[in-house]
Amino acid sequence: MDKVGKYLFMAEPFHCDFSHRLFMSHLGNHLLNAADFHSTERDFGMAYLNPIHKTWVLSRLAVEMDEMPLQYTKFFVETWVEGAMKYFTNRNFRVVGEDGRVLGYGRSVWAMIDTVTRQPQDILAIHDGAITGWIEADKDCPIEKSSRVKMTPGAELVSTIGTGYSDVDVNGHVNSVKYIEHVLDLFSMEWHRTHRLARFEIAYVAESHGGDRLSFYREQTGEGEYCVRIAIAPEDGGKEVEVCRSKVKFVNI
């Protein structure tokens, strides 16, 4: 079996926005599915881990797209493990059209946790470190790694929302991709009509769960560039708990 997995997807019409191109959140779902397909086929995926009370959780994701897939078009997601350490593994992605054109790239960092204690687990203890045999360090992924999202105390509170059933995934916490939707919803329809999302990155700090209220703080850090901090807003007015930070970069259409 090749170290690089390649999986076919389609930009289904109701997974596309008003421009008839795939939502970034649905592309994120396809990337995560490709990661699961790849790891499961090589026997270190959730199908193996869940019965032994372990699972993968996404720690960081950066996606940079030159073009989003158009409605009804098919495309491939290639994925491979770039490196593996005791508590984290680096996984890359390449999105390619059926005609062979490269549409974009992604970088991600994953951790393994115990599903009962929620504590980090030793990745290299699984099958005596067999994941290291699947590392492909020579395949190019030319986008920058996730940066450290720095924000000032002056970031503006722009939204507070509740979370519920549809936000929670198989790992029992608010789904990684749901944060992408919530972040992009901070920008108006008119903004999205005149700007294209070129890069999206997010770093997860803590878990949130169904029923939590999330506050979103936004700060402009450059031309078309914004940083967003997401925190749990306690009902009793206590101290907020930061769950993740995101950075988005738009270009004019």
ROMI-570001 format. One record per residue (C-alpha): residue number from 1; residue in three letters; x, y, z. Coordinates in steps of 0.05 Angstrom, whole numbers. Layout:
{k:NUM; r:ALA; u:X; v:Y; w:Z};
...
***
This chain:
{k:1; r:MET; u:0; v:0; w:0};
{k:2; r:ASP; u:26; v:69; w:-18};
{k:3; r:LYS; u:44; v:118; w:37};
{k:4; r:VAL; u:0; v:171; w:4};
{k:5; r:GLY; u:-75; v:159; w:3};
{k:6; r:LYS; u:-118; v:188; w:-53};
{k:7; r:TYR; u:-194; v:194; w:-46};
{k:8; r:LEU; u:-247; v:218; w:-94};
{k:9; r:PHE; u:-301; v:267; w:-72};
{k:10; r:MET; u:-353; v:311; w:-107};
{k:11; r:ALA; u:-375; v:382; w:-93};
{k:12; r:GLU; u:-448; v:365; w:-81};
{k:13; r:PRO; u:-496; v:423; w:-95};
{k:14; r:PHE; u:-522; v:431; w:-25};
{k:15; r:HIS; u:-451; v:432; w:2};
{k:16; r:CYS; u:-437; v:494; w:-40};
{k:17; r:ASP; u:-448; v:567; w:-24};
{k:18; r:PHE; u:-483; v:621; w:-66};
{k:19; r:SER; u:-422; v:624; w:-112};
{k:20; r:HIS; u:-434; v:550; w:-129};
{k:21; r:ARG; u:-367; v:532; w:-99};
{k:22; r:LEU; u:-354; v:484; w:-41};
{k:23; r:PHE; u:-361; v:512; w:29};
{k:24; r:MET; u:-294; v:513; w:66};
{k:25; r:SER; u:-328; v:474; w:122};
{k:26; r:HIS; u:-348; v:418; w:75};
{k:27; r:LEU; u:-278; v:416; w:46};
{k:28; r:GLY; u:-254; v:410; w:118};
{k:29; r:ASN; u:-301; v:350; w:127};
{k:30; r:HIS; u:-272; v:318; w:65};
{k:31; r:LEU; u:-201; v:328; w:91};
{k:32; r:LEU; u:-219; v:297; w:158};
{k:33; r:ASN; u:-253; v:238; w:123};
{k:34; r:ALA; u:-192; v:227; w:79};
{k:35; r:ALA; u:-149; v:227; w:142};
{k:36; r:ASP; u:-194; v:174; w:173};
{k:37; r:PHE; u:-196; v:132; w:109};
{k:38; r:HIS; u:-120; v:134; w:104};
{k:39; r:SER; u:-107; v:117; w:177};
{k:40; r:THR; u:-160; v:63; w:180};
{k:41; r:GLU; u:-133; v:28; w:118};
{k:42; r:ARG; u:-65; v:26; w:152};
{k:43; r:ASP; u:-93; v:1; w:218};
{k:44; r:PHE; u:-83; v:62; w:262};
{k:45; r:GLY; u:-150; v:95; w:250};
{k:46; r:MET; u:-211; v:104; w:295};
{k:47; r:ALA; u:-238; v:35; w:276};
{k:48; r:TYR; u:-179; v:5; w:313};
{k:49; r:LEU; u:-172; v:59; w:367};
{k:50; r:ASN; u:-244; v:67; w:391};
{k:51; r:PRO; u:-251; v:-5; w:418};
{k:52; r:ILE; u:-188; v:7; w:460};
{k:53; r:HIS; u:-217; v:74; w:485};
{k:54; r:LYS; u:-173; v:119; w:444};
{k:55; r:THR; u:-186; v:168; w:388};
{k:56; r:TRP; u:-154; v:221; w:344};
{k:57; r:VAL; u:-168; v:294; w:357};
{k:58; r:LEU; u:-149; v:351; w:311};
{k:59; r:SER; u:-101; v:401; w:343};
{k:60; r:ARG; u:-85; v:448; w:286};
{k:61; r:LEU; u:-109; v:457; w:214};
{k:62; r:ALA; u:-86; v:504; w:159};
{k:63; r:VAL; u:-117; v:504; w:90};
{k:64; r:GLU; u:-95; v:547; w:32};
{k:65; r:MET; u:-136; v:545; w:-32};
{k:66; r:ASP; u:-124; v:577; w:-100};
{k:67; r:GLU; u:-193; v:554; w:-122};
{k:68; r:MET; u:-251; v:519; w:-88};
{k:69; r:PRO; u:-283; v:460; w:-125};
{k:70; r:LEU; u:-343; v:482; w:-167};
{k:71; r:GLN; u:-412; v:451; w:-158};
{k:72; r:TYR; u:-418; v:380; w:-186};
{k:73; r:THR; u:-344; v:374; w:-201};
{k:74; r:LYS; u:-304; v:315; w:-174};
{k:75; r:PHE; u:-237; v:323; w:-141};
{k:76; r:PHE; u:-185; v:283; w:-103};
{k:77; r:VAL; u:-158; v:293; w:-34};
{k:78; r:GLU; u:-88; v:265; w:-25};
{k:79; r:THR; u:-63; v:256; w:46};
{k:80; r:TRP; u:0; v:231; w:79};
{k:81; r:VAL; u:36; v:231; w:146};
{k:82; r:GLU; u:94; v:279; w:146};
{k:83; r:GLY; u:121; v:263; w:215};
{k:84; r:ALA; u:102; v:229; w:280};
{k:85; r:MET; u:124; v:242; w:352};
{k:86; r:LYS; u:102; v:215; w:419};
{k:87; r:TYR; u:41; v:260; w:427};
{k:88; r:PHE; u:31; v:292; w:359};
{k:89; r:THR; u:31; v:273; w:286};
{k:90; r:ASN; u:34; v:318; w:225};
{k:91; r:ARG; u:-11; v:302; w:167};
{k:92; r:ASN; u:-13; v:340; w:100};
{k:93; r:PHE; u:-65; v:345; w:45};
{k:94; r:ARG; u:-66; v:363; w:-29};
{k:95; r:VAL; u:-132; v:378; w:-65};
{k:96; r:VAL; u:-130; v:361; w:-139};
{k:97; r:GLY; u:-183; v:368; w:-193};
{k:98; r:GLU; u:-201; v:310; w:-239};
{k:99; r:ASP; u:-161; v:345; w:-293};
{k:100; r:GLY; u:-98; v:343; w:-250};
{k:101; r:ARG; u:-98; v:417; w:-230};
{k:102; r:VAL; u:-76; v:429; w:-159};
{k:103; r:LEU; u:-130; v:469; w:-123};
{k:104; r:GLY; u:-97; v:476; w:-56};
{k:105; r:TYR; u:-61; v:446; w:3};
{k:106; r:GLY; u:-72; v:433; w:77};
{k:107; r:ARG; u:-30; v:420; w:138};
{k:108; r:SER; u:-55; v:389; w:203};
{k:109; r:VAL; u:-30; v:367; w:271};
{k:110; r:TRP; u:-66; v:311; w:309};
{k:111; r:ALA; u:-63; v:284; w:379};
{k:112; r:MET; u:-87; v:218; w:407};
{k:113; r:ILE; u:-128; v:219; w:471};
{k:114; r:ASP; u:-160; v:169; w:518};
{k:115; r:THR; u:-236; v:173; w:508};
{k:116; r:VAL; u:-249; v:164; w:582};
{k:117; r:THR; u:-196; v:208; w:615};
{k:118; r:ARG; u:-189; v:256; w:555};
{k:119; r:GLN; u:-114; v:255; w:568};
{k:120; r:PRO; u:-60; v:251; w:514};
{k:121; r:GLN; u:-36; v:182; w:494};
{k:122; r:ASP; u:30; v:157; w:466};
{k:123; r:ILE; u:21; v:151; w:391};
{k:124; r:LEU; u:84; v:110; w:383};
{k:125; r:ALA; u:57; v:57; w:431};
{k:126; r:ILE; u:4; v:36; w:379};
{k:127; r:HIS; u:29; v:-26; w:342};
{k:128; r:ASP; u:100; v:-12; w:367};
{k:129; r:GLY; u:104; v:53; w:330};
{k:130; r:ALA; u:80; v:26; w:263};
{k:131; r:ILE; u:57; v:95; w:242};
{k:132; r:THR; u:130; v:114; w:231};
{k:133; r:GLY; u:132; v:64; w:174};
{k:134; r:TRP; u:80; v:106; w:137};
{k:135; r:ILE; u:117; v:172; w:141};
{k:136; r:GLU; u:126; v:207; w:74};
{k:137; r:ALA; u:173; v:264; w:87};
{k:138; r:ASP; u:192; v:278; w:14};
{k:139; r:LYS; u:124; v:296; w:-15};
{k:140; r:ASP; u:119; v:372; w:-22};
{k:141; r:CYS; u:68; v:413; w:16};
{k:142; r:PRO; u:88; v:485; w:-2};
{k:143; r:ILE; u:42; v:524; w:45};
{k:144; r:GLU; u:65; v:552; w:112};
{k:145; r:LYS; u:51; v:514; w:176};
{k:146; r:SER; u:0; v:542; w:225};
{k:147; r:SER; u:24; v:605; w:258};
{k:148; r:ARG; u:15; v:626; w:330};
{k:149; r:VAL; u:-48; v:669; w:329};
{k:150; r:LYS; u:-32; v:731; w:369};
{k:151; r:MET; u:-87; v:777; w:392};
{k:152; r:THR; u:-91; v:839; w:435};
{k:153; r:PRO; u:-139; v:854; w:492};
{k:154; r:GLY; u:-173; v:902; w:444};
{k:155; r:ALA; u:-205; v:847; w:403};
{k:156; r:GLU; u:-279; v:861; w:393};
{k:157; r:LEU; u:-333; v:814; w:418};
{k:158; r:VAL; u:-375; v:805; w:355};
{k:159; r:SER; u:-419; v:745; w:371};
{k:160; r:THR; u:-442; v:697; w:425};
{k:161; r:ILE; u:-479; v:633; w:404};
{k:162; r:GLY; u:-506; v:571; w:436};
{k:163; r:THR; u:-485; v:501; w:416};
{k:164; r:GLY; u:-529; v:440; w:411};
{k:165; r:TYR; u:-539; v:371; w:382};
{k:166; r:SER; u:-516; v:386; w:311};
{k:167; r:ASP; u:-450; v:415; w:335};
{k:168; r:VAL; u:-427; v:352; w:371};
{k:169; r:ASP; u:-389; v:296; w:336};
{k:170; r:VAL; u:-370; v:223; w:349};
{k:171; r:ASN; u:-316; v:245; w:398};
{k:172; r:GLY; u:-369; v:278; w:442};
{k:173; r:HIS; u:-345; v:350; w:434};
{k:174; r:VAL; u:-362; v:407; w:387};
{k:175; r:ASN; u:-338; v:385; w:319};
{k:176; r:SER; u:-274; v:415; w:292};
{k:177; r:VAL; u:-307; v:436; w:227};
{k:178; r:LYS; u:-366; v:470; w:263};
{k:179; r:TYR; u:-317; v:523; w:287};
{k:180; r:ILE; u:-299; v:538; w:214};
{k:181; r:GLU; u:-373; v:552; w:199};
{k:182; r:HIS; u:-381; v:596; w:260};
{k:183; r:VAL; u:-318; v:636; w:245};
{k:184; r:LEU; u:-338; v:649; w:172};
{k:185; r:ASP; u:-408; v:669; w:195};
{k:186; r:LEU; u:-376; v:729; w:230};
{k:187; r:PHE; u:-369; v:761; w:161};
{k:188; r:SER; u:-429; v:789; w:125};
{k:189; r:MET; u:-459; v:762; w:61};
{k:190; r:GLU; u:-436; v:825; w:25};
{k:191; r:TRP; u:-365; v:812; w:49};
{k:192; r:HIS; u:-366; v:741; w:21};
{k:193; r:ARG; u:-394; v:766; w:-45};
{k:194; r:THR; u:-333; v:811; w:-55};
{k:195; r:HIS; u:-279; v:770; w:-21};
{k:196; r:ARG; u:-252; v:699; w:-30};
{k:197; r:LEU; u:-224; v:659; w:28};
{k:198; r:ALA; u:-152; v:644; w:10};
{k:199; r:ARG; u:-126; v:614; w:76};
{k:200; r:PHE; u:-159; v:588; w:138};
{k:201; r:GLU; u:-123; v:565; w:200};
{k:202; r:ILE; u:-146; v:544; w:268};
{k:203; r:ALA; u:-112; v:519; w:332};
{k:204; r:TYR; u:-152; v:482; w:385};
{k:205; r:VAL; u:-136; v:494; w:458};
{k:206; r:ALA; u:-192; v:460; w:496};
{k:207; r:GLU; u:-257; v:422; w:484};
{k:208; r:SER; u:-326; v:452; w:484};
{k:209; r:HIS; u:-391; v:412; w:488};
{k:210; r:GLY; u:-464; v:415; w:468};
{k:211; r:GLY; u:-499; v:467; w:511};
{k:212; r:ASP; u:-438; v:511; w:519};
{k:213; r:ARG; u:-444; v:584; w:497};
{k:214; r:LEU; u:-387; v:608; w:454};
{k:215; r:SER; u:-362; v:680; w:449};
{k:216; r:PHE; u:-325; v:703; w:387};
{k:217; r:TYR; u:-273; v:759; w:390};
{k:218; r:ARG; u:-247; v:787; w:324};
{k:219; r:GLU; u:-188; v:832; w:308};
{k:220; r:GLN; u:-162; v:856; w:241};
{k:221; r:THR; u:-87; v:843; w:235};
{k:222; r:GLY; u:-73; v:860; w:162};
{k:223; r:GLU; u:-105; v:874; w:95};
{k:224; r:GLY; u:-160; v:822; w:89};
{k:225; r:GLU; u:-131; v:785; w:150};
{k:226; r:TYR; u:-169; v:774; w:215};
{k:227; r:CYS; u:-155; v:735; w:278};
{k:228; r:VAL; u:-212; v:705; w:319};
{k:229; r:ARG; u:-212; v:679; w:390};
{k:230; r:ILE; u:-267; v:632; w:413};
{k:231; r:ALA; u:-282; v:622; w:487};
{k:232; r:ILE; u:-335; v:587; w:528};
{k:233; r:ALA; u:-378; v:640; w:562};
{k:234; r:PRO; u:-401; v:613; w:630};
{k:235; r:GLU; u:-475; v:623; w:646};
{k:236; r:ASP; u:-457; v:647; w:716};
{k:237; r:GLY; u:-413; v:703; w:689};
{k:238; r:GLY; u:-349; v:669; w:712};
{k:239; r:LYS; u:-282; v:669; w:676};
{k:240; r:GLU; u:-283; v:650; w:603};
{k:241; r:VAL; u:-246; v:588; w:579};
{k:242; r:GLU; u:-211; v:596; w:512};
{k:243; r:VAL; u:-224; v:537; w:465};
{k:244; r:CYS; u:-189; v:557; w:400};
{k:245; r:ARG; u:-160; v:612; w:358};
{k:246; r:SER; u:-166; v:622; w:283};
{k:247; r:LYS; u:-135; v:665; w:229};
{k:248; r:VAL; u:-169; v:679; w:163};
{k:249; r:LYS; u:-141; v:712; w:101};
{k:250; r:PHE; u:-186; v:739; w:46};
{k:251; r:VAL; u:-170; v:767; w:-23};
{k:252; r:ASN; u:-213; v:812; w:-65};
{k:253; r:ILE; u:-254; v:779; w:-120};
***
